[in-house]
Amino acid sequence: MSVLLITGAPGTGKSTVAAMVHEKLKCPWFEFGWIPEFRNLNPHTEISYEDEERMSFENLMLVTENYLRHGFETVILTDIREEFTDEVRERFGDRVRVIVLYSTSDEVIRERVLGRDNGNEYRNADEAAAINRRFMERVPMQGEIRVRCNDRSVEEVAQCVIDAVHIEKMPLQM
């Protein structure tokens, strides 16, 4: 059983790759942003943004545990805030595969962010490129796999992610 945590900057293809992996592996897939905002559903309940984010994350962890308990071999999680990544790893241990999608080209990130037609309204191309550079420059976490996405097809990137599910000793890059 594994939890695939697909992360990376906006424009690296997290959702697109996750959708393809989801289809091929027939496994559950959850984007953190899909969790309804408590404040919008309960407008008379006072809760801070930080508390709402924390509760949403904890709910997602319970949902993930439930799917694994019910026999699903893999659960895909995307758009988890970076500060929650360590908690995912603590909770699921060596079952977590952290996949970082990155681009070696700022221009590719900018084009993807500005040219989206998938309903995602994020359009800050400069910020996305800066986030991508931070992912590339930081020291990789133990067990993290980085997958270059700017010069590969979605199918190739998805296959790298699928291959990571079955790897015992994790390489740094694929």
BELQUIFEN-V707690 format. One record per residue. PSI is psi as a letter, one per 40 degrees, with the letter a starting at -180 (* if undefined). BURIAL is # if it has 24 or more other C-alpha atoms within 12 Angstrom, else .. Layout:
PSI&BURIAL / PSI&BURIAL
This chain:
i&# / i&# / h&# / h&# / h&# / h&# / i&# / i&# / i&# / h&# / e&# / e&# / f&# / d&# / d&# / d&# / d&# / d&# / d&# / d&# / d&# / d&# / d&. / d&. / e&# / f&. / i&# / i&# / h&# / h&# / h&# / d&# / e&. / e&. / h&# / i&. / h&# / d&. / d&. / d&. / d&. / g&. / e&. / e&. / h&. / h&. / h&. / i&. / d&. / d&. / d&. / d&. / d&# / d&. / d&. / d&# / d&# / d&. / d&. / d&# / d&# / d&. / d&# / d&# / d&# / d&. / d&. / d&. / d&. / e&. / e&. / h&. / d&# / i&# / h&# / h&# / h&# / i&# / f&# / h&# / i&# / d&# / e&. / e&# / d&# / d&. / d&. / d&# / d&# / d&. / d&. / e&# / b&. / e&. / e&# / h&# / h&# / h&# / h&# / h&# / h&# / i&# / h&# / e&# / h&. / d&# / d&. / d&# / d&# / d&# / d&. / d&# / d&# / d&# / e&. / i&. / f&. / e&. / e&. / h&. / e&. / h&. / e&. / g&. / d&# / d&. / d&. / d&# / d&# / d&# / d&# / d&# / d&# / d&. / d&# / d&# / d&. / i&. / h&. / i&. / i&. / h&. / e&# / h&# / h&# / h&# / h&# / h&# / e&# / d&# / f&. / i&. / i&. / d&# / d&. / d&. / d&# / d&# / d&# / d&# / d&# / d&# / d&# / d&# / d&# / e&. / h&. / d&. / h&. / h&# / i&. / d&. / i&. / *&#
